[in-house]
Amino acid sequence: MIPLPLARVAEITSGALNGMADPGAVVRGPVVIDSRAAEPGSLFVAIKGERADGHDFAQQACATGAVAVLASRPVDAPAVIVGDVVAALAALAAAVVAELPDAAVVGVTGSQGKTTTKDLLSALAARMGPTIAPVGSYNNEIGHPLTVLKADESTRFLVLELSARNVGHIAYLARIAPPRIGVVLNVGAAHLGVFGSREAIAQAKGELVEALPDDGVAALNADDPLVSAMAERTRARVTYFGRSPRAHVRAEGETLDGRGRASFTLRTPTGSAPVRLRLHGAHAVDNALAAAAAAYEMGLPVAAIAEELSLAEPRSRWRMEVTDRADGVTVVNDSYNASPDSVRAAFAALAAIGAGRRRFAVIAAMRELGEYGAALNEEFGRLAADAGLDGLIVVGEEAEHILSGARGAAGMPGPGTLHVPDAATAGVEMAGRLAPGDVVLVKGPRAAGLERVAAAILGGEAR
């Protein structure tokens, strides 16, 4: 973060100094919302959540070095008192970005693959200069400005992930850190229950390209009609990525190895180079192409792009993590989230990794699908049943539609399907079914906690 005196922080946030706060005391960062992460020079942001109120930890944060607290009420510590802490955090981040005109902001959005694409793109950007990117999925109204506030005068690139909980949310995030390059991956059925239709999801995702300046670049998926149509919503120049021949950055000659890792020729307007991904699943190609398209527009040569993509390892946890036990059992842990598109991608990866081997799956019902939930979870069950599984465990109270789909399909006999109440039980049950050389997919929404199943099978604790 760029150094800011408390008086300037108060000015930016329309706040008032309180609790003997020294106007000349300088905040040098990091800006944190966890008092345990405070250190000398920090600004502690007191967020009131469902389970804890940050205001209760203000004194603790300052005792470990925080200069002051950004708070909505007086606390027993030096503070900047504001009307809305989250809005003040956003204002502070926007002010920092405005002080860094040489830092190029790149935004990534889409229904699936945002975090993986952001991870790939940040590694590519780092080849050209100091780069700031969120850890994991820090992509909402709190995580987004916290990431931005890590930037300083040395930062050349800010690679940011933007999520949408509703129409207008991405536009809000884009105002905090105005992007020069916007990448839109896809429009899927994730959060269909919130938005009501794919068209409404497309409306929300397209807010990213609407935020681009005239001299910006929109990198759009040529293979997704709802994404490619966003070209009409931006003043920026448009470049396309994908498998389509019309894509400016595309994959040709794609193959998968026995671990579900893709190799292909990366073709750009000025040359091509071979890529051999270490990421698992054919869907990783889409993410790689999106990152490549943005990096190409940022000025990275195609050979360097291909080299970095071929070196990239998964950075964010529980997204197509493929781990082998000593006895040859392979666990495909894709438990971070579940949507109709990511479910299909996961089972496609299982088919590639599990060719010629016994295959199992532990799954939990997809959520936030509204009136479409029953039908899409039944489809999830049918997909599992048709995947050639030797056993299926369905977890949780909302499993009836998955079970209905699985038991109604020809590919999965009833005895091969088991319903259990929780992840702990699923881990025990699945561990008892596996034999050396088997493959098991673990797939479900974050709330189901299925990472604990993968940990139990592998014989360790989920971190």
C-alpha positions as CSV (number, residue, x, y, z in Angstrom):
1,M,0.0,0.0,0.0
2,I,1.1,3.5,-0.6
3,P,1.8,5.4,2.7
4,L,-1.1,7.5,3.8
5,P,-1.3,9.7,6.9
6,L,-4.4,9.1,9.0
7,A,-5.6,12.6,8.2
8,R,-5.6,11.6,4.5
9,V,-7.4,8.3,5.3
10,A,-10.1,10.3,7.1
11,E,-10.4,12.7,4.2
12,I,-10.7,9.9,1.6
13,T,-13.3,8.1,3.6
14,S,-15.2,11.1,4.9
15,G,-14.4,9.9,8.4
16,A,-13.6,11.6,11.7
17,L,-10.5,10.9,13.8
18,N,-11.3,9.5,17.2
19,G,-9.7,7.9,20.3
20,M,-6.6,10.0,20.4
21,A,-5.8,9.2,16.8
22,D,-2.7,11.0,15.5
23,P,-3.5,12.8,12.2
24,G,0.2,12.4,11.2
25,A,0.5,8.7,11.9
26,V,1.2,6.9,8.7
27,V,-0.6,3.8,7.5
28,R,1.8,1.8,5.4
29,G,-0.2,-1.5,5.2
30,P,-1.3,-4.1,5.1
31,V,-5.0,-3.3,5.4
32,V,-6.6,-6.2,7.3
33,I,-9.9,-7.4,8.5
34,D,-8.5,-10.0,10.9
35,S,-7.0,-8.5,14.0
36,R,-4.5,-11.4,14.2
37,A,-3.0,-10.3,10.8
38,A,-2.3,-6.8,12.0
39,E,1.3,-5.7,12.1
40,P,3.2,-2.4,12.5
41,G,1.8,0.1,10.0
42,S,-1.5,-1.7,9.5
43,L,-5.0,-0.3,9.2
44,F,-7.5,-2.7,10.8
45,V,-11.0,-2.6,9.2
46,A,-13.7,-3.5,11.7
47,I,-16.3,-5.5,9.8
48,K,-19.4,-6.6,11.6
49,G,-20.2,-10.1,10.4
50,E,-22.7,-12.8,11.2
51,R,-20.5,-14.5,13.8
52,A,-18.2,-11.8,15.0
53,D,-17.9,-8.0,15.1
54,G,-14.5,-6.6,14.3
55,H,-15.1,-3.7,16.6
56,D,-14.6,-6.0,19.5
57,F,-11.0,-6.7,18.4
58,A,-9.9,-3.2,17.8
59,Q,-7.7,-2.9,20.9
60,Q,-6.1,-6.3,20.0
61,A,-5.2,-5.1,16.5
62,C,-3.6,-1.9,17.7
63,A,-1.7,-3.8,20.4
64,T,0.0,-5.8,17.6
65,G,0.9,-2.7,15.6
66,A,-2.1,-1.4,13.7
67,V,-1.9,2.4,13.4
68,A,-5.7,2.8,13.7
69,V,-9.0,1.2,13.1
70,L,-11.5,2.0,10.4
71,A,-14.7,1.7,12.3
72,S,-18.4,2.6,12.3
73,R,-18.5,3.5,16.0
74,P,-16.0,4.6,18.7
75,V,-13.7,1.8,19.9
76,D,-11.0,1.6,22.6
77,A,-8.3,2.4,20.2
78,P,-7.2,5.2,17.7
79,A,-9.8,5.1,14.9
80,V,-11.3,6.7,11.8
81,I,-15.0,6.7,12.3
82,V,-17.1,6.4,9.1
83,G,-20.8,5.9,8.3
84,D,-20.3,2.7,6.4
85,V,-17.1,0.7,6.8
86,V,-17.4,-1.3,3.6
87,A,-18.1,1.8,1.5
88,A,-15.1,3.5,3.2
89,L,-12.9,0.6,2.4
90,A,-13.9,0.9,-1.3
91,A,-13.2,4.6,-1.3
92,L,-9.8,4.1,0.1
93,A,-9.0,1.4,-2.5
94,A,-10.2,3.7,-5.3
95,A,-8.0,6.5,-4.1
96,V,-5.0,4.3,-4.0
97,V,-5.6,3.1,-7.6
98,A,-5.9,6.7,-8.7
99,E,-2.5,7.4,-7.3
100,L,-1.0,4.6,-9.4
101,P,-1.6,5.6,-13.1
102,D,1.1,3.3,-14.3
103,A,-0.5,0.2,-12.8
104,A,-2.7,-1.6,-15.4
105,V,-5.8,-3.2,-14.0
106,V,-7.0,-6.4,-15.6
107,G,-10.4,-7.8,-14.6
108,V,-11.6,-11.4,-14.9
109,T,-15.2,-12.6,-14.6
110,G,-17.3,-15.5,-15.7
111,S,-19.6,-18.2,-14.2
112,Q,-16.8,-20.8,-14.0
113,G,-13.0,-20.7,-14.0
114,K,-12.4,-17.1,-12.7
115,T,-9.9,-18.1,-10.0
116,T,-7.9,-20.5,-12.2
117,T,-7.7,-17.9,-15.0
118,K,-6.7,-15.2,-12.5
119,D,-4.0,-17.4,-11.1
120,L,-2.6,-18.2,-14.6
121,L,-2.9,-14.5,-15.7
122,S,-1.1,-13.2,-12.6
123,A,1.8,-15.6,-13.3
124,L,2.0,-14.4,-16.8
125,A,1.8,-10.7,-15.8
126,A,4.6,-11.3,-13.2
127,R,6.9,-12.0,-16.1
128,M,6.6,-8.4,-17.1
129,G,6.6,-6.7,-13.8
130,P,5.4,-6.6,-10.1
131,T,1.9,-7.9,-10.0
132,I,-0.8,-7.9,-7.4
133,A,-3.6,-10.5,-7.5
134,P,-6.0,-11.9,-4.9
135,V,-5.3,-15.1,-3.0
136,G,-8.0,-17.7,-3.7
137,S,-11.4,-16.1,-4.5
138,Y,-11.1,-12.7,-2.9
139,N,-13.6,-11.3,-5.3
140,N,-16.4,-9.5,-3.5
141,E,-17.0,-6.0,-2.0
142,I,-14.5,-6.7,0.8
143,G,-11.9,-8.9,-0.7
144,H,-11.7,-6.8,-3.9
145,P,-10.6,-3.5,-2.2
146,L,-8.4,-5.4,0.2
147,T,-6.5,-6.8,-2.7
148,V,-6.3,-3.4,-4.4
149,L,-4.8,-1.9,-1.3
150,K,-1.8,-4.2,-1.5
151,A,-0.6,-2.2,-4.5
152,D,2.1,0.4,-4.3
153,E,4.3,2.6,-6.5
154,S,6.2,-0.5,-7.8
155,T,3.0,-2.3,-9.0
156,R,2.7,-2.7,-12.7
157,F,-0.3,-5.0,-12.9
158,L,-3.4,-5.6,-10.8
159,V,-5.1,-8.8,-11.9
160,L,-8.5,-8.9,-10.2
161,E,-11.3,-11.4,-10.1
162,L,-14.8,-9.9,-10.1
163,S,-17.8,-11.9,-8.9
164,A,-21.5,-11.0,-9.3
165,R,-24.1,-11.7,-6.7
166,N,-26.6,-9.5,-8.6
167,V,-26.9,-7.0,-11.4
168,G,-24.8,-4.0,-10.7
169,H,-22.3,-5.7,-8.5
170,I,-19.5,-6.0,-11.1
171,A,-20.0,-2.4,-12.1
172,Y,-19.5,-1.4,-8.4
173,L,-16.3,-3.4,-8.2
174,A,-15.0,-2.0,-11.5
175,R,-15.5,1.6,-10.2
176,I,-13.1,0.7,-7.3
177,A,-10.3,-0.3,-9.7
178,P,-11.2,0.7,-13.3
179,P,-10.0,-2.0,-15.7
180,R,-8.1,-1.5,-18.9
181,I,-8.4,-5.1,-19.9
182,G,-11.6,-7.1,-19.2
183,V,-11.8,-10.9,-19.6
184,V,-15.2,-12.6,-19.7
185,L,-14.9,-16.4,-19.6
186,N,-18.4,-17.8,-19.9
187,V,-22.1,-17.5,-18.9
188,G,-23.2,-20.6,-17.1
189,A,-26.0,-21.6,-14.8
190,A,-24.1,-20.9,-11.5
191,H,-26.4,-18.7,-9.3
192,L,-29.3,-19.2,-11.6
193,G,-31.6,-19.0,-8.6
194,V,-30.4,-15.5,-7.9
195,F,-30.5,-14.1,-11.4
196,G,-33.4,-16.1,-12.9
197,S,-31.9,-16.7,-16.3
198,R,-28.7,-16.9,-18.2
199,E,-29.5,-13.7,-20.0
200,A,-29.6,-11.9,-16.6
201,I,-26.3,-13.5,-15.7
202,A,-24.9,-12.2,-19.0
203,Q,-26.2,-8.8,-18.2
204,A,-24.3,-8.8,-14.9
205,K,-21.1,-10.2,-16.3
206,G,-21.1,-7.8,-19.2
207,E,-20.8,-4.9,-16.8
208,L,-17.1,-5.6,-16.9
209,V,-16.7,-4.7,-20.6
210,E,-19.0,-1.7,-20.2
211,A,-16.5,-0.3,-17.7
212,L,-13.6,-0.4,-20.1
213,P,-12.2,2.8,-21.6
214,D,-12.0,3.6,-25.3
215,D,-8.4,2.5,-25.4
216,G,-9.0,-0.7,-23.4
217,V,-9.4,-4.3,-24.5
218,A,-12.2,-6.8,-24.0
219,A,-11.1,-10.4,-24.2
220,L,-14.2,-12.4,-25.0
221,N,-14.9,-16.2,-25.3
222,A,-15.6,-16.8,-29.0
223,D,-17.2,-20.2,-28.1
224,D,-19.9,-18.7,-25.8
225,P,-22.6,-16.8,-27.8
226,L,-23.7,-14.8,-24.7
227,V,-20.1,-13.7,-24.1
228,S,-19.2,-12.9,-27.7
229,A,-22.4,-10.8,-27.9
230,M,-20.9,-8.5,-25.3
231,A,-18.8,-7.0,-28.0
232,E,-21.8,-4.7,-28.7
233,R,-21.7,-3.4,-25.1
234,T,-18.2,-1.9,-25.0
235,R,-16.3,1.0,-26.5
236,A,-13.0,-1.0,-26.1
237,R,-11.3,-3.0,-28.8
238,V,-12.4,-6.6,-28.8
239,T,-10.3,-9.7,-29.1
240,Y,-11.6,-13.3,-29.0
241,F,-10.2,-16.4,-27.5
242,G,-11.4,-20.0,-27.7
243,R,-11.4,-23.1,-29.9
244,S,-13.3,-21.4,-32.7
245,P,-11.4,-20.6,-36.0
246,R,-12.5,-17.0,-35.6
247,A,-10.8,-16.6,-32.2
248,H,-7.7,-14.4,-32.3
249,V,-6.1,-16.5,-29.6
250,R,-7.0,-20.2,-30.0
251,A,-6.1,-23.8,-29.3
252,E,-5.4,-26.2,-32.2
253,G,-4.5,-29.9,-32.1
254,E,-5.7,-30.4,-28.6
255,T,-5.0,-33.8,-26.9
256,L,-5.4,-35.2,-23.4
257,D,-2.9,-37.5,-21.6
258,G,-3.8,-40.2,-19.1
259,R,-3.9,-37.7,-16.3
260,G,-6.5,-35.5,-18.1
261,R,-3.9,-32.8,-18.9
262,A,-4.2,-31.0,-22.2
263,S,-1.6,-30.3,-24.8
264,F,-2.2,-28.0,-27.8
265,T,-0.8,-25.4,-30.1
266,L,-1.4,-21.9,-28.9
267,R,-2.0,-19.7,-32.0
268,T,-2.0,-15.9,-31.9
269,P,-2.1,-13.2,-34.6
270,T,1.7,-13.1,-34.6
271,G,2.8,-16.7,-34.1
272,S,2.2,-20.0,-32.3
273,A,3.9,-22.1,-29.7
274,P,3.2,-25.5,-28.1
275,V,1.6,-25.7,-24.6
276,R,1.5,-28.7,-22.3
277,L,-0.6,-27.9,-19.3
278,R,-0.1,-29.3,-15.8
279,L,-3.7,-28.5,-14.9
280,H,-6.2,-31.3,-15.1
281,G,-9.3,-31.4,-17.3
282,A,-10.1,-30.2,-20.8
283,H,-11.8,-27.2,-19.4
284,A,-8.4,-25.9,-18.2
285,V,-7.8,-25.1,-21.9
286,D,-10.5,-22.5,-21.8
287,N,-8.9,-20.8,-18.8
288,A,-5.5,-21.0,-20.3
289,L,-6.7,-19.4,-23.6
290,A,-8.4,-16.6,-21.7
291,A,-5.2,-15.8,-19.7
292,A,-3.1,-16.1,-22.9
293,A,-5.4,-13.6,-24.7
294,A,-5.0,-11.0,-21.9
295,A,-1.3,-11.6,-21.6
296,Y,-0.9,-11.2,-25.3
297,E,-2.7,-7.8,-25.2
298,M,-0.4,-6.8,-22.3
299,G,2.6,-7.4,-24.5
300,L,4.0,-10.8,-23.5
301,P,5.4,-12.7,-26.5
302,V,3.6,-16.0,-27.5
303,A,6.7,-18.1,-26.6
304,A,6.8,-16.7,-23.1
305,I,3.0,-17.2,-22.7
306,A,3.3,-20.8,-23.8
307,E,6.2,-21.5,-21.5
308,E,4.5,-20.0,-18.4
309,L,1.3,-21.9,-19.1
310,S,3.2,-25.1,-19.4
311,L,4.9,-24.5,-16.0
312,A,1.8,-23.4,-14.1
313,E,0.6,-25.5,-11.2
314,P,-2.7,-25.1,-9.4
315,R,-2.4,-22.2,-6.9
316,S,-5.9,-22.2,-5.3
317,R,-7.1,-25.2,-3.3
318,W,-9.7,-27.8,-4.0
319,R,-10.0,-27.0,-7.7
320,M,-9.2,-30.1,-9.7
321,E,-6.5,-31.2,-7.3
322,V,-5.3,-34.6,-8.4
323,T,-3.4,-36.6,-5.7
324,D,-2.2,-40.2,-5.6
325,R,-2.0,-42.3,-2.5
326,A,1.0,-44.6,-2.0
327,D,-1.2,-47.5,-3.1
328,G,-2.2,-45.9,-6.4
329,V,-5.6,-44.6,-5.4
330,T,-6.2,-41.3,-7.1
331,V,-8.3,-38.6,-5.6
332,V,-9.7,-35.8,-7.8
333,N,-10.7,-33.1,-5.3
334,D,-12.9,-30.5,-7.0
335,S,-14.8,-29.6,-3.9
336,Y,-14.5,-25.8,-3.9
337,N,-17.8,-25.3,-5.8
338,A,-20.3,-26.9,-8.0
339,S,-22.4,-25.6,-10.9
340,P,-23.9,-27.5,-13.9
341,D,-21.0,-26.6,-16.1
342,S,-18.3,-27.4,-13.6
343,V,-20.0,-30.7,-12.8
344,R,-19.9,-31.7,-16.4
345,A,-16.3,-30.7,-16.7
346,A,-15.4,-32.7,-13.5
347,F,-16.9,-35.9,-14.8
348,A,-15.2,-35.4,-18.2
349,A,-11.9,-35.2,-16.3
350,L,-12.8,-38.3,-14.3
351,A,-13.4,-40.2,-17.5
352,A,-9.9,-39.2,-18.8
353,I,-8.1,-39.9,-15.5
354,G,-10.0,-43.0,-14.7
355,A,-9.8,-44.8,-18.1
356,G,-9.3,-48.5,-17.5
357,R,-9.7,-48.1,-13.7
358,R,-12.5,-48.5,-11.2
359,R,-14.2,-45.1,-10.7
360,F,-16.1,-43.7,-7.8
361,A,-17.6,-40.3,-6.9
362,V,-18.7,-38.5,-3.8
363,I,-21.0,-35.6,-4.6
364,A,-23.4,-33.1,-3.0
365,A,-26.3,-31.1,-4.4
366,M,-25.7,-27.9,-6.3
367,R,-27.2,-24.8,-4.7
368,E,-28.4,-21.3,-5.6
369,L,-30.3,-22.6,-8.6
370,G,-33.8,-21.5,-7.5
371,E,-36.7,-23.1,-9.4
372,Y,-34.2,-24.9,-11.7
373,G,-32.5,-26.7,-8.8
374,A,-34.6,-29.9,-8.8
375,A,-34.2,-30.5,-12.6
376,L,-30.4,-29.6,-12.6
377,N,-29.6,-31.8,-9.7
378,E,-31.6,-34.7,-11.2
379,E,-29.4,-34.1,-14.3
380,F,-26.3,-34.2,-12.0
381,G,-27.5,-37.6,-10.7
382,R,-28.0,-38.9,-14.3
383,L,-24.6,-37.6,-15.3
384,A,-23.0,-39.5,-12.3
385,A,-25.0,-42.7,-13.2
386,D,-23.9,-42.6,-16.8
387,A,-20.2,-42.0,-15.9
388,G,-19.4,-45.7,-15.5
389,L,-19.0,-45.5,-11.8
390,D,-18.4,-48.5,-9.5
391,G,-19.9,-46.6,-6.6
392,L,-21.6,-43.3,-5.8
393,I,-22.0,-41.6,-2.5
394,V,-24.4,-38.6,-2.2
395,V,-24.0,-36.3,0.8
396,G,-26.4,-34.1,2.6
397,E,-30.0,-33.4,3.3
398,E,-30.7,-31.9,-0.2
399,A,-29.8,-35.0,-2.1
400,E,-33.2,-36.3,-3.1
401,H,-33.1,-35.0,-6.6
402,I,-29.6,-36.3,-7.3
403,L,-30.6,-39.7,-5.9
404,S,-33.7,-39.6,-8.1
405,G,-31.7,-38.9,-11.2
406,A,-29.0,-41.5,-10.4
407,R,-31.4,-44.3,-9.5
408,G,-33.6,-43.6,-12.5
409,A,-30.7,-43.9,-15.0
410,A,-29.6,-47.2,-16.5
411,G,-25.9,-46.7,-15.7
412,M,-26.1,-46.9,-11.9
413,P,-27.8,-49.8,-10.2
414,G,-29.5,-48.9,-6.9
415,P,-27.1,-50.8,-4.6
416,G,-24.2,-48.8,-6.0
417,T,-25.6,-45.6,-4.7
418,L,-25.5,-44.6,-1.1
419,H,-26.9,-41.5,0.7
420,V,-25.1,-40.3,3.8
421,P,-25.9,-37.3,6.0
422,D,-22.5,-35.5,6.1
423,A,-18.9,-35.3,4.8
424,A,-17.4,-37.2,7.8
425,T,-19.6,-40.2,7.1
426,A,-18.9,-40.0,3.4
427,G,-15.2,-40.1,4.0
428,V,-15.4,-43.2,6.1
429,E,-17.8,-45.0,3.7
430,M,-15.7,-44.2,0.6
431,A,-12.4,-45.1,2.1
432,G,-13.8,-48.5,2.9
433,R,-14.8,-49.1,-0.8
434,L,-11.5,-48.2,-2.4
435,A,-8.8,-50.6,-3.6
436,P,-5.3,-49.9,-5.0
437,G,-5.5,-48.2,-8.4
438,D,-9.0,-46.8,-8.0
439,V,-10.0,-43.2,-8.8
440,V,-12.5,-41.1,-6.9
441,L,-14.0,-37.7,-7.7
442,V,-15.1,-35.4,-4.9
443,K,-17.4,-32.7,-6.2
444,G,-19.9,-30.4,-4.5
445,P,-20.6,-26.9,-3.3
446,R,-18.4,-25.2,-0.8
447,A,-21.0,-25.3,1.9
448,A,-21.0,-29.1,1.8
449,G,-17.4,-29.2,3.1
450,L,-16.4,-32.2,0.8
451,E,-12.8,-31.3,1.1
452,R,-12.9,-33.3,4.3
453,V,-13.9,-36.3,2.3
454,A,-10.8,-36.0,0.1
455,A,-8.6,-35.5,3.2
456,A,-10.1,-38.6,4.9
457,I,-9.4,-40.7,1.8
458,L,-5.9,-39.4,1.5
459,G,-5.4,-40.0,5.2
460,G,-4.8,-36.4,6.3
461,E,-6.5,-33.4,7.6
462,A,-8.1,-30.8,5.3
463,R,-6.4,-27.4,5.7
